[in-house]
Amino acid sequence: MSPTEPGTVVHDSLAAVTDDLDNDQYDEAPADSVRELADIPAIEVITKAIVMLMSSSAEKLGLSSPDPDESPHRDLDEARRLITALAGLVAASVEYLGPHAAPIRDGLQSLQKAFREASAVPDEPGQGPGEKYLR
């Protein structure tokens, strides 16, 4: 099953992405929290951002609904922005993604394809969301 097929989107929230954080950290001074953030490897921060952008893009394309055309979450303008941001991040960090680069690029291309298929008037080749970053 393709990650862009209807019903394949995992419903999540920003809170769920940060569930693994210790709730006691909010009682600490801000400087202590910053030091903890400094301990997180950059690639982990980058991949979490990629996953969040991919998931949000899929939601905005309506891919979490059985019928994407009828999804109450569908918003192609928002999807375009998210996919463009995702493409920029992937292009800027591809050298650090190692073995995950190919599946991430595949996911991005699937989202771009889903966007093109959902658009009433498809963009010219090379003008779709994020395509300028992948030339």
Secondary structure, DSSP 8 states (H G I E B T S, - for coil): --TTSTT------HHHHTTTS-GGGGGS-HHHHHHHHHTS-HHHHHHHHHHHHHHHHHHHTTTTSSSGGG-TT--HHHHHHHHHHHHHHHHHHGGGSGGGHHHHHHHHHHHHHHHHHH-SS---TT-STTGGGG-
